[in-house]
Amino acid sequence: MIQKLEAREPIEPEERVHLAMFIALLFNRVPKFEREIEQITDAAGKALMKEMFPTIEAVEHHFRREGDEARSFSAKEYFDFIHKEQYTIEGNRNITIQTMLEDTPEMSRTLGYMDWMIVHADDRSSFITTDSPFGFIVPEEIPLQQQKKKEVPDARLLQRSGREKQLHPVAGRGRESPAAPARPPSRSRVG
């Protein structure tokens, strides 16, 4: 299929599905994705700790419940440690891989519903690799529509357009829209 694209030949719908899955895996397997998962783990863990121990009294109550009196730190020191974020929470790499595998099918569907543009560089040019195998170009009217309506186009509703029989997402829920098809919203992680 890559050879077909290099030769500027069209690909079949099934090949497009497979390519969308491959590109989604490329997106999710890069170091940036792993860093983001680690940052989310750290931020969520710290927020949870602050919620669990909102006061020094809550820390003291926890200490009494645990019953271990041989501590080298006080309830105030423990409270400050949590609320001044003097620590880092590191996630398990297996969770990162699990998240990558769970996120890939949704990303693949999102990519599959989008209009694609395959860009070919001049044969005399050099190729530079990147950790961002693709990007989203979101028309200006999409974010504006969503701000006004506070609703996201439902990418599961489809209509056929033209003789090419390409599939496009349709705005709205539970009905077909006579308007031009909308694109799914961009993902904030793309960079």
C-alpha positions, 0 to 999 in steps of 0.5 A: 500500500505504501508503494501505491501511495509512492506511485501516486495510485489510489488505495482501496477502502480496506487499505485505507483502514489498515493505513489509518491503524498503522498511522494511529500506532505511529502517533501513539508509540512516540516518546511524546505520547509516553511523556504525556502519559507520565505527566498525566499520571503525576498530575492526577496522583498529586491531585488525588493526594491533595484531595485525600489529605486536604488538612493537617487534621486529615493527615493526623487522622490517617496516622492514627488509623494506620497505628504506626507511631515510629515515623520520622516526620510529622503530620505537618511535614507530610501535609507540606510534602503533599501540598508543595508537591515535593515528590514525583509519581512515576507510572508503570510502563505497562500502563503506558503501553496498555493506554497506547493499545487502547487509544489506537482503535479510536484514533484509527477511526478518527483518522479513517473518517477524515479527508486525507492529503498525501503530500509528495516531496520533490525526488531531489529533496531530502527527507527528515524524520519526525516523531509526529507522523501526521498533523490535523488542519482544522478549518476555522469554522469547526471550533467556532461552531462548537463554541456556539453549539457546545456540541461535537459532530458525531463521527459515527453518522455517515453519508456518501458523497459524490461518485467516489463513494467516500465516507464523511462524518455528519454533524448532528445526532440521530439524523442526516444533515443536508449540509456539507459534512463536518470533520471530527474535532482535532485532538489536543495531543497532536503536536 
